Amino acid sequence: MIAVVFKGKATVPQVSQRRRNTVASTIGNVLEWYDFAVYGALATTIGKLFFPADNALDSLLASFTVFAVGYAARPIGGILLGHIGDRVGRKTALILSITVMGIASLLVALLPTHAQIGSAAAICMVVLRLVQGLAVGGEYPASIVFLAEHAPDRQRGLFTSWPMFGSVLGFLLGVGSAALLNAWLGTAGVDAWGWRLLFFLGAGIAVLGAVLRSQLSEPAASMSVKQEKTIPIVIAFRDHWREILRIMGLTVVNAVGFYMLWAYATSYLTGRMHVTTSAALDINTFSLAAMAAMVPLAAMLADRIGRKPLLYFVALGTLVSAYPLWSLMHHQDLRLVLLAQTGFALLYAAGYAGLSAVMAEILPAGVRCSAASIGYNLCMAVFGGTTPLVATYLITRTSDDYLPAYYLMAAACISLVAVFSLKETAGKPLRR
């Protein structure tokens, strides 16, 4: 039976296929950010188990360094998976990404600690984080591109927002799981064996994602270009370096802000502000829930008023509000700490809602995966993944608790310049 709705609208089978595409594309981002949220939430535990040192700060710094190492591998993974996405197909790149992520998560869950195998434990952890970094390098850009190429022109913002919704959901799942595990087992139980459960869960998400992605349909845009005898990465750097730089500039405020607030803030609140681990994780969980709810709403707004107004709002909003919101993070009243983090959450929900569609819209089909992966992952490697390490180092060296706010404001200035140079792309057909 063929079911058709009014003229000009999608058929029921088309709607069903778009829903399947959305879920399958989103679940990889759930896993990616779940994994990194778990690592950030367990940074103190991982530091003690795999990078033991004479004092807790050195151990934490080592743990955050490995966190950054995972991101350092992302540009390479972006190049590899971007090439596969442009030459072989978006579907192949998405399946490969989630499969490798799942295997790496499983191996982390099974990894012996420093007490069991000595320094080899630290080496293995570094290697696995590098592998995960390679795998996720093409995940977010490839899923954005895949959904953009399936989406109607006037709803592309909404469609491409779902991977970020999945990212926030993954972060929420990771932080929430860590909070529940801590409440159930206590710090001693988490340190002894409980931390492994969270990485086993990540491997389970990967299995589900791989099954769902095996049923995806390849976008027509991908089918038309993947047989071309070209090297997408070469063309991307040669002909589209301006777009790559623009993607980096647009991403930087979101990258720094997101990792400052949800990878670093838990350790900052517990170690610097003496907030209990349970309270810090609860604050993270609530603010992430607010962000998840905001992302699709902001994306629909971006489809109505354009991408640039939202991106201007985020850059200017961060520039103006970073200092006062960070000030609230130091308040003894935890309700005000929660208010601050929720304020940041709403800002970056709007930021990613505007950014996601732009990454696909400013690039032609033949290099869309490659160039988007390069720009996004270079920014994440240089600014995002290093944020917890930079923030910890700066505060340790200067004892100035407000340097993270200044760092956020500097990132906002870079993004502001990038938004100014951007042409509006909302509602327009994708480049061929």
Secondary structure, DSSP 8 states (H G I E B T S, - for coil): -----STTS--HHHHHHHHHHHHHHHHHHHHHHHHHHHHHHTHHHHHHHHS--SSHHHHHHHHHHHHHHHHHTHHHHHHHHHHHHHHT-HHHHHHHHHHHHHHHHHHHHH---HHHHTTHHHHHHHHHHHHHHHHHTTHHHHHHHHHHHHS-GGGHHHHHHHHHHHHHHHHHHHHHHHHHHHHHHHHHHIIIIIHHHHHHHHHHHHHHHHHHHTT----HHHHHHTTSS--HHHHHHHH-HHHHHHHHHHHHHHHHHHHIIIIIHHHHHHHTS---HHHHHHHHHHHHHHHHHHHHHHHHHHHHH-HHHHHHHHHHHHHHHHHHHHHHTT-SSHHHHHHHHHHHHHHHHHHHHHHHHHHHHTS-GGGHHHHHHHHHHHHIIIIITTHHHHHHHHHHHH--TTHHHHHHHHHHHHHHHHHHT----TT-----
